[in-house]
């Protein structure tokens, strides 16, 4: 199946779920967050493969979701710092 993120309904649902994933990852201890992100990436990759994407397109699909998730995580952390600044 050809990669078409604009018309992929499951991709859209994955994007809509990013805020919940960001909230969950924020609850994970800092030392374990890389494991949580790796698990999320594996889950997105498996979803893309289940949808019938070939390996290269499945990797791109998962990378696209993870890129947005990481951007949302950074934005969320910056917002939290603005609300509760860490004293220098």
C-alpha positions as CSV (number, residue, x, y, z in Angstrom):
1,X,0.0,0.0,0.0
2,X,1.3,3.4,-0.9
3,X,1.9,5.9,1.9
4,X,-0.7,8.6,1.9
5,X,-0.7,10.5,5.2
6,X,-3.3,13.1,4.1
7,X,-6.0,10.5,3.5
8,X,-5.0,7.9,6.2
9,X,-7.8,7.9,8.8
10,X,-5.8,5.8,11.3
11,X,-2.9,8.3,11.0
12,X,-5.4,11.1,11.8
13,X,-6.6,9.1,14.9
14,X,-3.0,8.6,16.0
15,X,-2.4,12.3,15.7
16,X,-5.5,13.1,17.7
17,X,-4.3,10.7,20.4
18,X,-0.9,12.4,20.8
19,X,-1.9,14.7,23.7
20,X,-2.9,11.6,25.8
21,X,0.4,9.9,25.0
22,X,2.3,13.0,26.0
23,X,0.4,13.1,29.3
24,X,1.2,9.5,29.9
25,X,4.9,9.9,29.1
26,X,5.1,12.9,31.4
27,X,4.1,10.6,34.3
28,X,7.0,8.2,33.5
29,X,10.2,8.8,35.5
30,X,12.7,10.7,33.5
31,X,15.1,7.7,33.6
32,X,12.5,5.5,31.9
33,X,11.1,8.0,29.3
34,X,13.3,6.8,26.5
35,X,11.8,3.3,27.0
36,X,8.3,4.8,26.9
37,X,9.1,6.6,23.7
38,X,10.7,3.4,22.1
39,X,7.5,1.5,23.1
40,X,5.3,4.1,21.5
41,X,7.4,4.0,18.3
42,X,7.2,0.2,18.1
43,X,3.4,0.4,18.6
44,X,3.1,3.0,15.8
45,X,5.3,0.9,13.6
46,X,3.3,-2.3,14.2
47,X,0.1,-0.3,13.5
48,X,1.4,0.8,10.1
49,X,2.5,-2.7,9.3
50,X,-0.9,-4.0,10.3
51,X,-2.5,-1.4,7.9
52,X,-0.5,-3.1,5.1
53,X,2.3,-0.6,4.5
54,X,5.5,-2.0,3.3
55,X,8.5,-1.8,5.7
56,X,9.9,1.5,4.3
57,X,6.5,3.2,4.4
58,X,5.7,1.8,7.8
59,X,8.9,3.3,9.1
60,X,8.0,6.7,7.6
61,X,4.4,6.4,9.1
62,X,5.8,5.7,12.6
63,X,8.5,8.4,12.2
64,X,5.9,11.0,11.3
65,X,3.8,10.2,14.3
66,X,6.8,10.1,16.6
67,X,8.1,13.5,15.3
68,X,4.7,15.1,16.1
69,X,4.7,13.3,19.5
70,X,8.2,14.6,20.4
71,X,7.3,18.1,19.3
72,X,4.2,18.0,21.5
73,X,6.3,16.6,24.4
74,X,8.7,19.5,24.1
75,X,5.9,22.1,23.9
76,X,4.2,20.5,26.9
77,X,7.4,20.6,28.9
78,X,8.0,24.2,28.0
79,X,4.4,25.1,29.0
80,X,4.9,23.3,32.4
81,X,8.1,25.3,33.0
82,X,6.3,28.5,32.3
83,X,3.7,27.6,34.9
84,X,6.1,26.2,37.4
85,X,9.5,27.7,36.8
86,X,12.5,25.9,38.2
87,X,14.6,28.3,40.3
88,X,18.1,28.9,39.1
